[in-house]
Amino acid sequence: MTWVDAVVAAAVLVLLYLTLRVGQGTTVSFSTSQSAKVNTDPGQLPYDAARSLLRMFVALLLSTVFTFVYAYAAAKSRRLERILIPALDILQSVPVLGFLTVAVSGFIALFPGSMLGLECAAIFAIFTSQAWNMTFGFYSSLASLPRELDELSRSFRFTRWMRFWKVELPSGMIGLVWNGMMSFGGGWFFLVASEAISVNNRGYALPGVGSYAGAAIADGDLARVGWAILTMAVMVIGVNFFFWRPLTAWAEKFKNEQAEASEVQRSVVLDFLRRSSWPQLLGGLLRPVGRALGTAGRVFGVDDRPLTVDPLRRRTGDLAFGAVAGGLILWGLIDLGHYLDDRTGLGVFGEPLLLGLATFGRVVVLVVVATLVWVPVGVKIGFSPRLTRIAQPVVQVLASFPANFLFPLAVWFFLRTGLSIDVGGILLMALGAQWYILFNTIAGAMSIPTDLREAMDDLGVHGWQRWKRLILPGIFPSYVTGGITASGGAWNASIVSEVVTFGGTTLTATGLGAYIAKATAAGDYPHLLAGVAVMSLYVVGLNRFFWRRLYRLADTRYAL
């Protein structure tokens, strides 16, 4: 055993020990009558940071599993796709606070007397801020699988299990890693809402950087807000160095190209691990497990789907599936209508519909400006491994920075300049939404084969012609994924961006996000349901009439 092996083994043991020690705090006793008390002593921050990191990685693991199952089902079944993708539109439009309202009560009832109930609710909230973007991205890669890879799988009669692990997952790996990184940043963005929960006029708090920052902001303590910001920056940079940068460098091997790139991404951690014999030893130990899973995976059948289907049979199946699915949806809508009619009347939808127009305007402005600004930047970063190494931690910090941490500065700036929160709220929304466009553009640019770029150089194609013939078609599928998730993320971010509080000062914008935040804090379920339903209507409508058409265009014309 070399000294490298010893260092790797020691690091893994220390990581497991810290995980177990921190995890012990998730099962302590808890009573719903306890008040939400947060220890804002700066000496508490290392422990709080560890608790937050544990929640984030558990949520990322759950999001990855959900992504594989959900995206695969939507991409492989034309009928399920008609239900699952619109449902995903709705899920990403439901605010984190909307999920928390239900999750807190449910998990507390599931784990009575234990802090584990609140932990599960917080992890579930973080999961809802991570999963949708990853699922959209992986679904897009499955739907736009290169034709030659599809023909390869069919020709060799791979099992569906082999096709997924040997063809489909490697093809979408770069986008999956970068979308995972962006989704992880989305989890940081909603950390305050996930760890310091106010539902039905009752406050719940968990040890974590988010709850620490929330308490410091509520107290108007700028010094402790500064400590929270510093801790957040250290965590983001550390996670990027030890986790995301090795992953992005490792994912380079899945790039589909014939010519080797002159520059590739590097990672000190990945290079160190490759010098160790542990990965090879672990791979040898797990190889029999992989073979056993491959054998068991034969039950899913062989990749021999017919290229043509009997039109009459397809039509009959579509009608039967549509009747069942439509009946269930109609039943749910009727039941919701009866519930709201009994408590407030159906006129409750009028106010959120009007307020939604204001938030819709902010979303459109944000997406247009973010596209114009970040697409060129993303292409520049994606085309340069050297620039990627420099920009990745910077972008990760910016993308992960919760808007709540900037509330003290935002309140001061808005009051000092006289800028209305109705306009300034766009800037706060952008902190949680614009990065989806940037990260997906970077992933799209990195996925463009080096041989195509070199061919353009040899032909002397530069400037606008290069953008028109290579760059825009190459990044278009990834950009559409970024655009649709940025749009949904902007709606979600409006919840924390249209109501800005610091100390005793609160600024409230006119919009649907403020409406939902107010209903959540008051425990007003009829108005909360109405607000969430209207927000879902806006998001699904925008996706149906705009983004979905771009998705079809990406699948039919711009898949590499």
C-alpha positions in Angstrom: 0.0 0.0 0.0 1.4 3.4 -1.0 1.0 6.7 0.9 -1.6 7.7 -1.6 -3.7 4.7 -0.7 -3.3 5.5 3.0 -4.4 9.1 2.6 -7.5 8.0 0.5 -8.5 5.3 3.1 -8.1 7.8 6.0 -10.2 10.4 4.2 -13.0 7.9 3.5 -13.0 6.8 7.2 -13.0 10.4 8.5 -15.9 11.2 6.1 -17.9 8.2 7.3 -17.2 9.0 10.9 -18.3 12.7 10.5 -21.4 11.5 8.6 -22.4 9.2 11.5 -21.7 11.8 14.2 -23.7 14.5 12.4 -26.4 12.1 11.5 -27.0 11.3 15.2 -28.5 14.8 15.6 -31.3 13.9 13.2 -33.0 11.4 15.6 -33.1 13.4 18.8 -36.5 14.0 20.5 -38.7 16.8 19.3 -42.1 18.2 20.3 -44.4 20.3 18.1 -44.9 22.6 21.0 -41.2 23.6 20.9 -40.6 27.1 19.7 -38.3 27.7 16.8 -35.0 28.6 18.5 -31.8 29.0 16.5 -28.4 29.3 18.1 -26.7 32.2 16.3 -23.3 31.8 18.1 -20.7 31.8 15.3 -19.0 28.8 17.0 -22.1 26.8 16.0 -21.6 27.3 12.3 -19.2 24.3 11.6 -21.8 21.9 13.0 -24.6 23.8 11.2 -22.7 23.6 7.9 -22.2 19.8 8.3 -26.0 19.3 8.9 -26.8 21.4 5.9 -24.3 19.5 3.7 -25.8 16.1 4.8 -29.3 17.3 3.8 -28.1 18.5 0.5 -26.3 15.3 -0.5 -29.2 13.1 0.7 -31.5 15.2 -1.4 -29.1 15.0 -4.4 -29.1 11.2 -4.1 -32.9 11.0 -4.1 -33.0 13.5 -7.0 -30.7 11.3 -9.1 -32.8 8.2 -8.5 -36.0 10.1 -9.3 -34.3 11.5 -12.4 -33.4 8.0 -13.8 -36.9 6.5 -13.2 -39.1 9.5 -14.1 -37.1 10.6 -17.2 -36.7 7.1 -18.5 -40.4 6.4 -18.2 -41.3 9.7 -20.0 -38.8 9.1 -22.8 -39.7 5.5 -23.4 -43.5 5.6 -23.4 -45.3 8.0 -25.7 -48.5 7.8 -23.6 -46.8 8.2 -20.3 -44.9 11.2 -21.8 -48.2 13.0 -22.3 -48.9 12.8 -18.6 -45.4 12.8 -17.0 -44.0 15.9 -18.8 -47.0 18.2 -18.1 -46.9 16.9 -14.5 -43.3 17.8 -14.3 -44.2 21.3 -15.5 -46.7 21.5 -12.7 -44.3 20.1 -10.1 -41.5 22.6 -10.9 -44.0 25.4 -10.7 -45.3 24.4 -7.3 -43.3 26.6 -4.8 -41.0 25.0 -2.2 -43.3 26.6 0.4 -46.2 24.8 -1.1 -44.5 21.4 -0.7 -43.4 22.3 2.8 -47.0 23.1 3.9 -48.0 19.5 3.3 -44.6 17.9 4.0 -44.1 19.2 7.5 -47.4 18.0 8.8 -47.1 14.6 7.0 -43.5 13.8 8.2 -44.1 15.0 11.7 -47.1 12.6 11.9 -44.9 9.8 10.3 -42.1 10.3 12.9 -43.9 11.5 16.1 -41.6 12.8 18.8 -38.5 12.7 16.6 -36.5 15.4 14.9 -36.3 13.0 11.9 -39.8 14.2 10.8 -38.5 17.7 10.4 -35.3 16.5 8.8 -37.3 14.5 6.2 -39.5 17.5 5.5 -36.4 19.7 4.9 -34.7 17.1 2.7 -38.0 16.8 0.7 -38.1 20.5 0.2 -34.5 20.6 -1.0 -35.3 17.6 -3.2 -38.1 19.6 -4.8 -35.6 22.4 -5.6 -33.2 19.9 -7.3 -35.1 17.1 -9.0 -37.0 18.9 -11.8 -34.1 20.5 -13.5 -32.1 17.2 -13.5 -35.1 15.3 -14.8 -35.8 17.7 -17.6 -32.2 17.6 -18.7 -31.9 13.8 -18.6 -35.2 13.4 -20.4 -33.9 15.7 -23.1 -30.8 13.6 -23.6 -32.8 10.4 -23.8 -35.2 11.9 -26.3 -32.4 13.2 -28.5 -30.1 10.2 -28.4 -27.8 10.3 -31.5 -29.2 8.0 -34.2 -25.9 6.0 -34.6 -26.0 5.1 -30.9 -29.6 4.0 -31.2 -28.8 1.8 -34.2 -25.8 0.4 -32.4 -28.0 -0.8 -29.5 -30.5 -2.3 -31.8 -27.9 -4.0 -34.0 -26.2 -5.7 -31.1 -29.6 -6.5 -29.5 -28.6 -5.0 -26.1 -31.0 -5.7 -23.3 -32.8 -2.6 -22.1 -30.7 -2.7 -19.0 -27.5 -2.7 -21.0 -28.8 0.0 -23.3 -29.4 2.3 -20.4 -26.1 1.8 -18.7 -23.9 1.4 -21.8 -25.5 3.8 -24.2 -28.1 6.2 -22.8 -26.6 7.2 -19.5 -23.0 7.8 -20.9 -24.6 9.9 -23.8 -26.3 12.2 -21.3 -23.6 12.1 -18.6 -22.1 15.6 -19.2 -25.5 17.3 -19.1 -26.5 15.2 -16.1 -23.4 16.3 -14.1 -23.8 20.0 -15.0 -27.5 20.0 -14.3 -26.8 18.2 -11.0 -24.4 21.0 -10.2 -27.0 23.6 -11.0 -29.7 21.8 -9.1 -27.4 21.5 -6.1 -27.0 25.3 -6.3 -30.8 25.5 -6.4 -30.9 23.6 -3.1 -28.6 26.2 -1.5 -30.9 29.0 -2.8 -33.9 27.6 -0.9 -31.9 26.5 2.2 -33.4 29.2 4.4 -36.9 28.3 3.5 -36.1 24.6 4.0 -34.5 24.8 7.4 -36.5 27.7 9.0 -40.1 26.8 8.3 -43.1 28.9 9.1 -46.4 27.1 8.4 -49.8 27.8 9.9 -48.5 30.5 12.1 -46.0 28.0 13.7 -42.3 28.2 13.3 -40.0 25.1 13.0 -36.2 25.3 12.8 -33.4 22.9 12.2 -29.7 23.4 12.9 -28.2 24.6 9.6 -26.6 27.5 7.8 -30.0 28.4 6.3 -31.8 28.7 9.6 -28.8 30.5 11.1 -28.9 33.1 8.3 -32.6 33.4 8.6 -32.4 34.1 12.3 -29.6 36.6 11.8 -31.6 38.4 9.1 -34.7 38.5 11.3 -32.6 40.0 14.2 -31.0 42.5 11.8 -27.5 41.3 12.9 -25.2 42.2 10.0 -22.1 40.7 11.6 -23.7 37.3 11.9 -25.2 37.5 8.4 -21.6 38.1 7.3 -20.5 34.9 9.1 -23.2 33.0 7.4 -22.2 34.3 4.0 -18.6 33.4 4.7 -19.6 29.9 5.8 -21.7 29.5 2.7 -18.9 30.5 0.4 -16.5 28.1 2.1 -19.0 25.2 1.7 -19.7 25.9 -1.9 -16.0 26.2 -2.9 -15.2 23.1 -0.9 -18.0 21.0 -2.4 -16.9 22.3 -5.9 -13.3 21.3 -5.3 -13.8 17.9 -3.7 -17.0 16.8 -5.6 -18.1 18.7 -8.6 -14.8 19.5 -10.3 -13.7 15.8 -10.1 -17.1 14.8 -11.6 -17.0 17.3 -14.5 -13.4 16.2 -15.3 -14.4 12.5 -15.1 -17.4 13.1 -17.3 -15.2 14.4 -20.2 -14.6 10.8 -21.2 -18.2 10.5 -22.2 -17.9 13.2 -24.9 -18.9 11.8 -28.3 -16.1 12.8 -30.6 -13.6 11.3 -33.0 -10.7 13.8 -32.5 -9.1 14.2 -29.1 -9.4 17.7 -27.6 -6.1 19.6 -27.2 -7.1 20.6 -23.7 -9.1 18.7 -21.2 -10.5 19.5 -17.8 -8.3 18.5 -14.9 -9.0 18.0 -11.2 -6.3 17.6 -8.5 -8.7 15.4 -6.5 -9.4 13.1 -9.5 -5.8 12.8 -10.4 -5.0 11.9 -6.8 -7.7 9.2 -6.8 -6.4 7.8 -10.0 -3.0 7.4 -8.5 -4.5 5.2 -5.8 -5.1 1.5 -6.2 -8.4 1.7 -4.3 -10.6 2.4 -7.3 -9.2 -0.6 -9.2 -9.6 -2.8 -6.1 -13.1 -1.6 -5.5 -14.0 -2.1 -9.2 -12.7 -5.7 -9.0 -14.8 -6.4 -5.9 -17.9 -4.9 -7.5 -17.5 -6.6 -10.9 -19.4 -9.7 -9.9 -22.2 -7.5 -8.6 -22.4 -5.7 -11.9 -22.5 -9.1 -13.8 -25.3 -10.3 -11.5 -27.3 -7.1 -12.1 -26.7 -7.4 -15.8 -28.0 -10.9 -15.8 -31.0 -9.9 -13.7 -31.6 -7.0 -16.0 -32.5 -9.4 -18.8 -36.0 -9.5 -17.4 -36.6 -6.0 -18.8 -36.3 -7.5 -22.3 -34.2 -6.9 -25.4 -33.9 -3.6 -27.2 -35.9 -4.8 -30.2 -38.8 -2.3 -30.3 -40.3 -2.2 -33.8 -39.7 1.0 -35.8 -43.3 1.0 -37.1 -46.5 0.3 -35.1 -50.0 -0.6 -36.3 -51.9 2.7 -36.5 -55.2 1.2 -35.5 -53.6 -0.5 -32.4 -51.9 2.7 -31.4 -55.0 4.7 -31.8 -57.1 2.3 -29.7 -54.4 2.4 -27.0 -54.2 6.2 -27.1 -58.0 6.5 -26.7 -58.2 4.1 -23.8 -55.2 5.7 -22.0 -56.6 9.2 -22.6 -60.0 8.2 -21.2 -58.6 6.8 -18.0 -56.0 9.6 -17.4 -58.5 12.3 -18.4 -61.1 10.9 -16.1 -58.7 10.9 -13.1 -57.6 14.4 -13.8 -61.2 15.7 -14.2 -62.2 14.0 -10.9 -59.3 15.7 -9.1 -60.2 19.1 -10.6 -63.9 18.7 -9.6 -62.9 17.7 -6.1 -60.6 20.8 -5.8 -63.3 23.0 -7.1 -65.8 21.7 -4.5 -63.3 22.3 -1.7 -62.6 25.9 -2.7 -66.2 26.6 -3.4 -67.2 25.4 0.1 -64.6 27.6 1.8 -64.1 30.8 -0.2 -66.0 30.5 -3.5 -64.5 30.1 -6.9 -63.9 33.8 -7.1 -60.8 33.2 -5.1 -59.0 32.6 -8.4 -59.6 36.2 -9.6 -56.9 37.9 -7.5 -54.1 35.4 -8.1 -54.8 35.4 -11.9 -54.3 39.2 -12.0 -51.2 39.1 -9.7 -49.8 36.3 -11.9 -49.6 38.8 -14.8 -47.2 40.9 -12.9 -45.0 38.0 -12.0 -45.3 36.7 -15.6 -43.9 40.0 -16.8 -40.9 39.7 -14.5 -40.3 36.1 -15.6 -40.3 37.1 -19.3 -37.9 40.0 -18.7 -35.6 37.8 -16.7 -35.4 34.9 -19.3 -34.8 37.3 -22.2 -32.0 39.3 -20.4 -30.4 36.1 -19.0 -30.4 34.6 -22.6 -28.7 37.6 -24.1 -26.1 37.8 -21.3 -25.3 34.2 -20.4 -25.5 32.3 -23.6 -22.3 33.9 -25.0 -20.6 33.6 -21.7 -21.6 29.9 -21.4 -20.3 29.1 -24.9 -17.0 30.8 -24.1 -16.6 28.8 -20.9 -17.7 25.5 -22.4 -15.3 25.8 -25.3 -12.3 26.5 -23.0 -11.3 23.8 -20.4 -8.8 26.3 -19.0 -11.5 28.9 -18.6 -13.9 26.3 -17.2 -11.4 25.5 -14.4 -11.3 29.2 -13.4 -15.0 30.0 -13.9 -16.6 26.9 -12.5 -16.1 27.7 -8.8 -17.0 31.3 -9.3 -20.2 30.4 -11.2 -21.0 27.8 -8.6 -20.7 30.3 -5.7 -22.9 32.8 -7.5 -25.5 30.2 -8.5 -25.6 28.8 -5.0 -25.9 32.1 -3.2 -29.4 32.4 -1.5 -31.2 35.6 -2.3 -32.2 35.7 1.4 -28.6 36.4 2.3 -28.7 39.6 0.2 -31.9 40.9 1.8 -30.1 43.4 4.1 -28.2 44.9 1.2 -31.4 44.7 -1.0 -33.5 46.6 1.6 -30.8 49.2 2.0 -30.3 49.6 -1.7 -34.0 49.8 -2.6 -34.7 52.4 0.2 -31.6 54.4 -0.6 -32.2 54.6 -4.4 -36.0 54.6 -4.3 -36.1 51.6 -6.6 -39.4 49.8 -6.3 -39.4 46.2 -5.2 -41.7 45.6 -8.2 -38.6 46.2 -10.4 -35.9 45.2 -8.0 -37.6 41.9 -7.4 -36.4 40.8 -10.9 -32.8 41.1 -9.7 -33.5 38.9 -6.7 -35.4 36.4 -8.9 -32.5 36.3 -11.3 -30.2 35.0 -8.5 -32.2 31.8 -8.4 -33.1 31.3 -12.1 -30.6 32.8 -14.6 -28.0 30.2 -13.8 -30.0 27.4 -15.3 -29.4 29.0 -18.7 -25.7 29.4 -18.0 -25.1 25.9 -16.8 -27.0 24.2 -19.6 -25.3 26.4 -22.2 -21.9 25.4 -20.7 -23.0 21.7 -20.9 -24.2 22.1 -24.4 -21.0 23.8 -25.6 -18.9 21.1 -23.9 -20.9 18.4 -25.7 -20.1 19.8 -29.2 -17.5 17.3 -30.6 -14.0 18.7 -30.9 -13.8 17.4 -34.5 -16.7 19.6 -35.6 -15.1 22.6 -34.1 -11.8 21.8 -35.8 -13.6 21.3 -39.1 -15.1 24.8 -38.8 -11.6 26.1 -38.1 -10.2 24.3 -41.2 -13.0 25.7 -43.3 -12.4 29.2 -42.0 -15.9 29.6 -40.6 -15.9 32.3 -38.0 -18.1 35.0 -36.5 -21.9 34.9 -37.1 -21.6 32.0 -39.6 -19.9 29.9 -36.9 -22.7 30.7 -34.5 -25.3 29.9 -37.1 -23.9 26.7 -38.4 -22.3 25.1 -35.3 -22.8 26.8 -32.0 -26.5 27.6 -31.9 -27.6 24.2 -33.3 -25.1 22.5 -31.0 -26.3 24.1 -27.8 -30.0 24.5 -28.7 -31.2 21.3 -27.0 -29.4 22.2 -23.8 -30.5 25.8 -24.0 -34.1 24.7 -24.2 -33.7 22.6 -21.1 -32.1 25.6 -19.4 -34.8 28.0 -20.6 -37.7 25.8 -19.4 -36.1 25.2 -16.0 -35.1 28.9 -15.7 -38.6 29.9 -16.4 -40.0 27.5 -13.7 -37.3 28.5 -11.3 -38.1 32.1 -11.7 -41.7 31.5 -10.8 -40.5 29.5 -7.7 -37.9 32.2 -6.8 -40.7 34.8 -6.8 -41.9 33.4 -3.5 -38.7 34.6 -1.7 -38.0 37.6 -4.0 -41.3 39.5 -3.9 -41.3 39.8 -0.1 -38.0 41.2 1.3 -37.6 41.5 5.1 -34.7 42.7 7.1 -35.1 43.6 10.8 -38.3 45.5 11.1 -38.5 46.6 7.4 -40.6 44.6 4.9 -40.9 45.4 1.2 -43.6 43.6 -0.7 -44.0 43.5 -4.5 -47.2 43.1 -6.4 -47.2 39.6 -7.7 -48.3 36.0 -7.3 -45.1 35.0 -5.3 -46.0 37.5 -2.5 -49.6 36.2 -2.5 -48.5 32.6 -2.0 -45.9 33.6 0.6 -48.5 35.5 2.6 -51.0 32.5 2.4 -48.3 30.0 3.5 -47.3 32.0 6.5 -50.9 32.5 7.6 -51.8 28.8 7.0 -54.6 29.9 4.6 -55.0 26.7 2.7 -57.7 27.8 0.3 -55.8 30.8 -0.9 -52.6 28.8 -1.0 -54.1 26.2 -3.2 -55.6 28.9 -5.4 -52.2 30.6 -5.7 -50.3 27.3 -6.5 -53.0 26.3 -9.0 -52.8 29.6 -10.8 -49.0 29.5 -10.8 -49.1 26.0 -12.2 -51.5 27.2 -14.9 -49.1 30.0 -16.0 -46.1 27.7 -16.1 -47.8 24.8 -17.9 -49.4 27.3 -20.4 -46.0 28.9 -21.1 -44.3 25.5 -21.5 -47.1 24.1 -23.7 -47.3 27.1 -26.1 -43.6 28.0 -26.2 -41.0 25.8 -24.7 -42.5 22.5 -25.8 -42.4 23.7 -29.4 -38.8 24.5 -29.0 -38.2 21.0 -27.5 -39.8 19.3 -30.6 -37.6 21.5 -32.8 -34.5 20.5 -30.9 -35.4 16.8 -31.2 -36.1 16.9 -34.9 -33.5 19.3 -36.2 -30.7 20.0 -33.7 -29.8 16.7 -32.1 -26.2 15.9 -32.6 
